[in-house]
């Protein structure tokens, strides 16, 4: 019986009737596999379940985190009370101070004080008068603003990103507060003069008011009296209203919980010291057909992941008519004139401003009808609140003129230079175009669950090969891969972007951010993709800044990346491991999915009777099934059995069962005759997501996209394999509903000279240039006494996993790096299922 596991802690199921099951010969050990998206974006500092390409041991190369206590300019701890006053006394005094100011100073006088002290009138006047004028942002030198909860910066790192600096202990100017004559003659003059002297001010910021700006209405019989809750809410900065009109949220009795309310909302607001998502507590609005329409980023990550998996892709490529228009049902097509398709998609991620938005613009021609224009703009995952309009135009030129006007309004750039020459200058707080390709995202064109069985049953391919192609041409494996990386927005097709969007980023002066001038004056022509990643990797390796300034560079890059590779849950990369998991690995997977999209195409609209056979021919890779009594099958089973150890997810261990073994002959790889002539040939395990498999079979392995000082990328731009099946098993992409995965066996030539390394090499460029074979020594190795030679003088390092003498290695198992793709050949594909062990 299949057992479904918790989404956030596991992605495997017990397989049905496994043919061969390996539980590993070693004692059970806790191994980590790639994380679900909910874990990837969890804000806690607990140890995370590892992602693809992440091995045992984490390299926290990016240090410089702030100390919990910071020294102010006057030498006092900003987190401590001063002048002998406790935090409670300061809070009480501050409250009395605010009350006196409100009673005796007019709004005009407060504005005058702020103007004299170079503060915007929108800032908290009470805070400035009591604690002193705020200093500039330490990162970008812009003004800080107090919102009742914390001070935040409204400046910019670059044209791509806002400053994300926030603090509850902001820097203060070490100078007396300037007061106008009208205030010095007021009844509170002595009170204000008391706080003019910087040495007499408390160093900590204003007491936190988590409910500032929130108006609450109380309804029904609550756990405590309405008077109690009114006092608590007002104490923490909120206001209570006796009517529903104009309120921010409604706190209701337990009897209303099934309708969405919760008596614990006020408690949560106060405890977490910041506003909570109000959409989840809306009990006034009538339920819609699709439910409450809670934005994805306000949902529990596991619920959001399930919703995204079931969501249908609405835009599949440059010629895709957006699903919500319903125009495709009337034969609508994207309008084309003079070689330009009038279909644009845009992305904007600015974490400093709390923006993560998309926009769609299309001109749609419909048979026997006028031209239609469609416009939709909204927050990612918040479809219910998106701005949307569909208009009909009698005059084509007028429709085009309006389309061009909107493009300029959204981006600050002209339309035709972008469409014809890809010239584009990123503007502050403006959208960036996602350059879609003229094809179909595999999540739209691939086979759905209902079509899979029919396609395989009617295929002329051998049943097991048809089954393999059915998996590789299905929508599901690509949906799961993109969901796990947070790149699965149904409104933007990240599975069908242009090669330009993936590979080019010319004239991109990323290093300019390291000087913290935050000027991108030279950033005129820009595309996105591989170069952005590579230039940032090189920049951050040479970065000398630490602490908050280093965090600013990471924040700037993260916001750029989440605009270019549109994410449903953007976050700030903190270290090299984040960059490996959510930058490099995400780029490689999106690249491979784009290739799969081009190969799979539209399997629904195909006129072929046998679409699986057609895609198999396009694959250019000969596949045959190994018989279970063959010598090769037995050899592979032995190799897997001796080098496998249980994979652990949460507190559950998993073995693997071998379902099928395929011998593959990719035309893109060197032939066996060519491989035979090479020295030091080894048969090694390679793990990969199922979503990457079509690309590997059609094009062969590609080296890693960059060099990072973390496992998986520490060898630089290399093809990395292992002699342990346990290592490859942790790479295989699986899910709760899909326990299947693939392990690859490849023949690799390590060359005449093999370099053994015990730690990450400092310089991988020389290795890449010389194309030497490198062996990384892990904590465990295979028993050399059990190694044997296979046919064609190929070594098989099969053997029990035993401890090595390199206990401090960052690698759990031995890894092998090959820098020349012409020295590797994919030989076998092992289909496995993961089995929960008792």
Long-range contacts (C-beta under 8 A, 24 or more apart in sequence): 3-836, 4-736, 5-649, 5-650, 5-652, 5-736, 6-302, 6-650, 7-36, 7-38, 7-302, 7-305, 7-306, 7-736, 8-36, 8-38, 8-39, 8-301, 8-302, 9-36, 9-49, 9-649, 9-650, 10-649, 10-650, 10-652, 10-736, 11-36, 11-649, 11-734, 11-735, 11-736, 12-649, 12-654, 12-734, 12-736, 12-739, 12-834, 12-836, 13-736, 13-737, 13-739, 13-834, 13-836, 14-739, 14-835, 14-836, 15-657, 15-659, 15-739, 15-833, 15-834, 15-835, 18-657, 18-658, 18-659, 18-833, 18-835, 19-628, 19-657, 19-658, 19-659, 20-637, 20-657, 20-658, 21-655, 21-656, 21-657, 21-835, 22-640, 22-641, 22-644, 22-655, 22-656, 22-657, 23-646, 23-655, 23-837, 24-644, 24-645, 24-646, 24-655, 24-726, 25-641, 25-642, 25-800, 25-801, 26-645, 26-800, 26-801, 28-645, 28-646, 28-648, 28-653, 28-837, 29-645, 29-646, 29-648, 30-648, 31-56, 31-645, 31-646, 31-647, 31-648, 31-726, 31-730, 31-812, 32-56, 32-648, 32-730, 33-647, 33-648, 33-649, 33-730, 34-484, 34-581, 34-730, 34-731, 34-733, 35-484, 35-581, 36-301, 36-302, 36-305, 36-484, 37-301, 37-305, 37-483, 37-484, 37-485, 37-486, 37-569, 38-300, 38-301, 38-302, 38-304, 38-305, 40-484, 40-485, 40-486, 40-581, 40-582, 41-301, 41-486, 41-569, 41-571, 42-301, 49-649, 49-650, 50-730, 51-580, 51-581, 51-582, 51-585, 52-581, 52-585, 52-589, 52-689, 52-731, 52-733, 53-580, 53-581, 53-584, 53-585, 53-711, 53-712, 53-713, 53-731, 54-577, 54-580, 54-581, 54-710, 54-711, 54-712, 55-711, 55-712, 55-727, 55-810, 55-811, 55-812, 56-711, 56-779, 56-810, 56-811, 56-812, 57-711, 57-809, 57-810, 57-811, 57-812, 58-577, 58-710, 59-576, 59-577, 59-709, 59-710, 59-711, 59-760, 59-810, 60-575, 60-576, 60-577, 61-575, 61-576, 61-709, 61-710, 62-540, 62-550, 62-554, 62-574, 62-575, 62-576, 63-546, 64-545, 64-546, 64-547, 64-550, 64-551, 65-547, 66-547, 66-548, 70-169, 72-171, 72-172, 72-203, 73-171, 73-174, 74-174, 74-198, 74-199, 74-203, 76-203, 77-203, 78-169, 78-203, 78-204, 79-169, 79-204, 80-203, 80-204, 81-202, 81-204, 82-201, 82-202, 82-203, 82-204, 83-200, 83-202, 85-202, 87-204, 87-207, 90-202, 90-204, 90-207, 91-207, 94-126, 94-130, 94-206, 94-207, 95-207, 97-126, 97-129, 97-130, 97-191, 98-126, 98-130, 100-188, 100-191, 101-125, 101-126, 101-129, 101-188, 101-191, 102-126, 104-186, 104-187, 104-188, 105-183, 105-186, 105-188, 109-180, 109-182, 109-183, 109-186, 112-180, 112-182, 112-183, 113-177, 113-178, 113-179, 113-180, 113-183, 116-178, 116-179, 116-180, 117-173, 117-177, 117-178, 119-143, 120-145, 124-148, 124-206, 126-206, 127-205, 127-206, 128-177, 129-177, 129-192, 129-195, 130-195, 130-201, 130-206, 131-172, 131-195, 131-201, 131-202, 131-205, 131-206, 132-172, 132-173, 132-177, 132-195, 132-198, 132-201, 133-172, 133-173, 133-175, 133-177, 134-170, 134-171, 134-172, 134-173, 135-170, 135-171, 135-172, 135-173, 136-171, 137-163, 137-165, 138-165, 138-171, 138-548, 139-163, 139-165, 139-516, 139-548, 139-549, 139-552, 140-165, 140-516, 140-518, 140-552, 144-170, 144-171, 146-170, 146-205, 146-206, 147-212, 147-213, 148-209, 148-212, 148-213, 148-237, 149-208, 149-209, 149-210, 149-212, 149-237, 149-273, 149-274, 150-205, 150-208, 151-205, 152-352, 153-352, 154-352, 156-352, 156-428, 156-518, 157-513, 157-518, 157-552, 157-555, 157-556, 157-559, 158-513, 158-518, 158-520, 158-523, 158-556, 158-560, 159-425, 159-426, 159-427, 159-428, 159-520, 159-523, 160-426, 160-520, 160-556, 160-559, 160-560, 160-563, 161-350, 161-351, 161-352, 161-555, 161-556, 161-558, 161-559, 161-560, 162-350, 162-351, 162-352, 162-353, 162-429, 162-559, 163-352, 163-552, 163-555, 164-351, 164-352, 164-552, 164-555, 164-572, 165-548, 165-552, 167-205, 168-204, 168-205, 168-208, 169-203, 169-204, 169-205, 170-205, 172-198, 172-201, 172-203, 173-198, 174-198, 208-236, 208-273, 209-236, 209-237, 210-236, 210-237, 210-269, 210-270, 210-272, 210-273, 210-274, 210-275, 211-236, 211-237, 211-238, 211-266, 211-269, 211-270, 211-275, 212-237, 212-238, 213-237, 213-238, 213-248, 214-238, 214-239, 214-248, 214-249, 214-269, 214-275, 215-239, 215-240, 215-241, 215-246, 215-247, 215-248, 216-240, 216-241, 216-247, 216-248, 216-249, 216-250, 216-251, 216-266, 217-241, 217-242, 217-243, 217-244, 217-247, 217-249, 217-250, 217-251, 218-251, 219-250, 219-251, 219-252, 219-253, 219-256, 219-261, 220-252, 220-253, 220-255, 220-256, 221-253, 222-251, 222-253, 222-263, 223-263, 229-266, 232-266, 232-270, 233-266, 236-269, 236-270, 238-269, 244-284, 248-278, 249-278, 249-281, 250-281, 250-282, 250-283, 250-284, 251-281, 252-283, 256-283, 259-283, 260-292, 288-384, 290-384, 293-382, 293-383, 293-384, 293-385, 295-379, 295-381, 295-382, 295-385, 296-380, 296-381, 296-382, 296-568, 296-569, 297-356, 297-380, 297-381, 297-568, 297-569, 301-569, 304-381, 304-568, 304-569, 305-483, 308-483, 308-488, 308-490, 308-568, 309-479, 309-480, 309-483, 309-488, 311-488, 311-490, 312-490, 313-441, 313-443, 313-444, 313-490, 313-493, 314-490, 314-491, 315-345, 315-360, 315-436, 315-490, 315-491, 315-492, 315-493, 316-440, 316-441, 316-443, 316-444, 316-445, 316-493, 316-496, 317-436, 317-437, 317-438, 317-439, 317-440, 317-441, 317-444, 317-493, 317-496, 317-597, 318-343, 318-436, 318-437, 318-438, 318-439, 318-496, 319-343, 319-438, 320-436, 320-440, 320-441, 320-444, 320-493, 321-362, 321-364, 322-360, 322-362, 322-374, 322-376, 324-376, 324-388, 325-362, 325-364, 325-372, 325-374, 325-390, 327-364, 327-366, 327-372, 327-374, 330-366, 330-367, 330-369, 331-366, 331-367, 332-364, 332-365, 332-366, 332-372, 333-364, 333-365, 334-362, 334-363, 334-364, 334-365, 335-362, 335-363, 335-364, 335-365, 335-371, 337-400, 340-416, 340-419, 340-420, 341-438, 342-400, 342-403, 343-436, 344-407, 344-433, 345-433, 345-434, 345-436, 345-491, 345-492, 345-493, 346-410, 346-411, 346-431, 346-432, 346-433, 346-434, 347-431, 347-432, 347-434, 347-492, 347-563, 347-564, 347-566, 348-429, 348-430, 348-431, 348-432, 348-563, 349-559, 349-562, 349-563, 349-566, 349-567, 349-570, 350-429, 350-559, 351-555, 351-558, 351-559, 351-562, 351-570, 351-572, 352-555, 352-559, 353-429, 355-429, 356-380, 356-562, 356-567, 356-568, 356-570, 357-431, 358-489, 358-491, 358-492, 358-566, 359-410, 359-431, 360-491, 361-403, 361-406, 361-407, 361-410, 363-399, 363-400, 363-403, 370-394, 371-396, 371-399, 373-399, 373-402, 373-403, 375-406, 376-491, 377-410, 380-489, 380-491, 380-566, 380-567, 380-568, 381-489, 381-568, 383-491, 422-500, 422-525, 422-527, 423-524, 423-525, 424-525, 424-526, 424-527, 425-523, 425-524, 425-525, 425-526, 426-520, 426-523, 426-526, 432-528, 432-563, 432-564, 434-492, 434-493, 434-494, 434-497, 434-501, 434-566, 435-497, 435-498, 435-500, 435-501, 435-527, 435-528, 436-493, 436-496, 436-497, 436-498, 437-496, 437-497, 437-498, 437-499, 437-594, 439-496, 439-597, 439-598, 439-601, 440-496, 440-597, 440-600, 440-601, 440-602, 441-493, 441-494, 441-495, 441-496, 441-597, 442-473, 442-475, 442-478, 442-495, 442-496, 442-593, 442-596, 442-597, 442-600, 443-475, 443-478, 443-479, 443-482, 443-495, 444-475, 444-493, 445-597, 445-600, 445-601, 445-602, 445-603, 445-604, 446-473, 446-474, 446-475, 446-478, 446-600, 446-603, 447-473, 447-474, 447-475, 447-603, 447-611, 448-474, 448-475, 449-474, 449-476, 451-603, 451-604, 455-603, 455-611, 455-612, 456-612, 458-609, 458-610, 459-610, 459-612, 459-613, 460-610, 460-613, 461-610, 461-612, 461-613, 461-616, 462-625, 464-625, 464-660, 464-662, 465-616, 465-623, 465-624, 465-625, 465-662, 466-612, 467-660, 468-623, 468-660, 468-662, 468-829, 468-831, 469-612, 469-615, 469-616, 470-612, 471-690, 471-740, 472-596, 472-690, 472-693, 472-694, 472-697, 473-600, 473-603, 473-611, 473-612, 473-615, 476-737, 476-738, 477-689, 477-690, 477-691, 477-733, 477-738, 478-593, 478-596, 478-691, 480-691, 480-733, 480-735, 480-738, 481-589, 481-593, 481-689, 481-690, 481-691, 481-733, 482-589, 482-590, 482-593, 484-733, 485-567, 485-582, 485-585, 485-586, 485-589, 485-590, 486-567, 486-568, 486-569, 486-570, 486-582, 487-565, 487-566, 487-567, 487-568, 487-586, 487-590, 488-568, 489-566, 489-567, 489-568, 492-566, 494-565, 494-566, 494-590, 495-590, 495-593, 495-594, 495-596, 495-597, 496-594, 496-597, 497-590, 497-594, 500-527, 500-529, 501-527, 501-528, 501-529, 501-564, 502-528, 502-529, 502-530, 502-587, 502-590, 502-591, 502-594, 503-529, 503-530, 503-531, 504-528, 504-529, 504-530, 504-531, 505-529, 505-530, 505-531, 505-532, 505-535, 506-531, 508-532, 508-535, 510-535, 510-536, 510-539, 510-557, 511-535, 511-539, 511-542, 513-539, 513-552, 513-553, 513-556, 513-557, 514-539, 514-542, 514-543, 514-545, 514-553, 516-545, 516-549, 516-552, 518-556, 528-564, 528-565, 529-564, 529-587, 530-587, 530-705, 532-560, 532-561, 532-564, 533-561, 533-583, 533-584, 533-587, 533-705, 533-706, 534-705, 534-706, 536-579, 536-583, 537-579, 537-706, 537-707, 537-708, 540-579, 565-590, 576-708, 576-709, 576-710, 577-710, 579-708, 580-708, 580-710, 580-712, 580-713, 584-704, 584-705, 584-706, 584-708, 584-713, 585-712, 587-705, 588-692, 588-702, 588-704, 588-705, 589-689, 589-691, 589-692, 591-695, 592-691, 592-692, 592-694, 592-695, 592-696, 593-691, 593-692, 595-694, 595-695, 595-698, 595-699, 596-691, 596-694, 596-695, 599-694, 599-698, 600-694, 618-698, 619-694, 619-697, 619-698, 620-666, 620-667, 620-668, 620-698, 621-664, 621-665, 621-666, 621-667, 621-668, 621-697, 621-698, 622-664, 622-665, 622-667, 623-662, 623-663, 623-664, 623-665, 623-697, 623-829, 624-662, 624-663, 625-660, 625-661, 625-662, 625-663, 626-660, 626-661, 626-662, 626-663, 626-828, 632-661, 632-663, 632-828, 633-661, 635-790, 635-796, 636-661, 636-745, 636-828, 636-830, 638-798, 639-683, 639-725, 639-745, 639-796, 639-798, 640-725, 640-743, 640-830, 642-782, 642-786, 642-798, 642-799, 642-800, 642-801, 643-685, 643-723, 643-724, 643-725, 643-726, 643-782, 643-798, 643-799, 643-801, 644-724, 644-725, 644-726, 644-729, 645-724, 645-726, 645-801, 646-837, 647-726, 647-729, 647-730, 647-834, 652-836, 652-837, 653-836, 653-837, 654-834, 654-835, 654-836, 654-837, 655-834, 655-835, 655-837, 656-729, 656-741, 656-832, 656-833, 656-834, 656-835, 657-832, 657-833, 657-834, 657-835, 658-830, 658-831, 658-832, 659-740, 659-831, 659-832, 659-833, 660-830, 660-831, 661-828, 661-829, 661-830, 661-831, 662-828, 662-829, 662-830, 662-831, 663-827, 663-828, 664-697, 664-826, 664-827, 664-828, 664-829, 666-696, 666-697, 666-698, 666-700, 666-825, 666-826, 668-698, 668-699, 668-700, 669-700, 669-824, 669-825, 669-826, 670-822, 670-823, 670-824, 670-825, 671-825, 672-792, 672-825, 674-822, 675-747, 675-749, 675-792, 675-823, 675-825, 676-792, 676-793, 678-749, 678-751, 678-823, 679-749, 679-750, 679-751, 679-752, 680-749, 680-750, 680-751, 680-752, 680-754, 680-773, 680-795, 681-747, 681-748, 681-749, 681-750, 681-792, 681-793, 681-794, 681-795, 682-723, 682-747, 682-748, 682-749, 682-750, 682-794, 682-795, 682-796, 682-797, 682-816, 683-745, 683-746, 683-747, 683-790, 683-794, 683-795, 683-796, 683-797, 683-827, 684-721, 684-722, 684-723, 684-745, 684-746, 684-747, 684-748, 684-797, 684-816, 685-721, 685-722, 685-723, 685-724, 685-725, 685-727, 685-728, 685-743, 685-744, 685-745, 686-719, 686-720, 686-721, 686-722, 686-728, 686-731, 686-743, 686-744, 686-745, 686-746, 686-826, 687-722, 687-727, 687-728, 687-729, 687-730, 687-731, 687-732, 687-743, 687-744, 688-731, 688-732, 688-733, 688-742, 688-744, 689-731, 689-732, 689-733, 690-732, 690-733, 690-738, 690-740, 690-741, 690-742, 691-733, 692-733, 693-742, 693-829, 696-744, 696-826, 697-826, 697-829, 700-821, 700-824, 700-825, 700-826, 701-746, 701-821, 701-824, 701-826, 702-821, 703-819, 703-821, 707-764, 707-765, 709-760, 710-810, 711-810, 711-811, 711-815, 714-760, 714-761, 714-764, 714-776, 714-810, 715-760, 715-761, 715-764, 715-767, 715-774, 715-776, 715-815, 715-817, 716-761, 716-764, 716-765, 716-767, 716-768, 716-817, 716-819, 717-764, 717-768, 717-819, 718-764, 718-767, 718-768, 718-774, 718-817, 718-818, 718-819, 719-748, 719-817, 719-818, 719-819, 719-821, 719-824, 720-815, 720-816, 720-817, 721-746, 721-748, 721-815, 721-816, 721-818, 721-824, 722-813, 722-814, 722-815, 722-816, 723-781, 723-782, 723-797, 723-813, 723-814, 723-816, 724-778, 724-780, 724-782, 724-801, 724-812, 724-813, 724-814, 726-801, 726-812, 726-813, 727-812, 727-813, 727-815, 729-832, 729-834, 732-832, 734-834, 739-833, 739-834, 739-835, 740-831, 740-832, 740-833, 741-831, 741-832, 741-833, 741-834, 742-829, 742-830, 742-831, 742-832, 743-829, 743-830, 743-832, 744-826, 744-828, 744-829, 744-830, 745-826, 745-827, 745-828, 745-829, 745-830, 746-824, 746-825, 746-826, 746-827, 747-794, 747-824, 747-825, 747-827, 748-773, 748-816, 748-818, 748-823, 748-824, 748-825, 749-773, 749-818, 749-823, 749-824, 750-775, 750-816, 750-818, 751-823, 758-806, 758-809, 759-809, 759-810, 760-810, 767-817, 767-819, 768-819, 770-819, 771-819, 771-820, 771-823, 772-819, 773-816, 773-817, 773-818, 774-816, 774-817, 775-814, 775-815, 775-816, 775-817, 776-809, 776-811, 776-814, 776-815, 776-816, 776-817, 777-804, 777-806, 777-809, 777-811, 777-814, 778-804, 778-806, 778-809, 778-811, 778-812, 778-813, 778-814, 778-815, 779-803, 779-804, 779-806, 779-807, 779-809, 779-811, 779-812, 779-813, 780-804, 780-812, 780-813, 780-814, 781-813, 781-814, 782-814
